Amino acid sequence: MKGYKFQIVSRGAKHWSRIVAGNGEIVLSSETYTTRFAAEKSVDAVIEAVANILSESLQDKIEHMHEQQDNNQ
């Protein structure tokens, strides 16, 4: 199965973003926006939020490893 991808969907004056799994399943759909640009910006916001979460998680793991090393000395 392939990875996930973002799509921008437009129907008339309504635009929204969604994440689609490799098997075609829609796993997340945004609210609707009046412009395609706003829907595209919602994708940017999701990517930034996920990047921040992953960065914080990685930092927590690094700090935990350092604590374990300190405790083993």
Steps between C-alpha positions, in 0.01 A plus 500: 500500500627847415518788745252772573439801277324833527231596253319827441139447396290772338127484437352825384599774744597250772855375546648264758805290563518137591753231574462181303668170594679285246196274481278796401334542839437860605644526850458872561293774342523869586226753535388670179653826383381765259832507313735232376789698647350468850464123453864482391602699809317245717732233358800713596360538852457122539852431374643758740303359794613143428861615461480674838352192667771276355772746598372520858471122519855457374628758749320316784664172395845661488452651847384162633808331356724759668323445832554125471868552422536729802331243722730223376817691587 
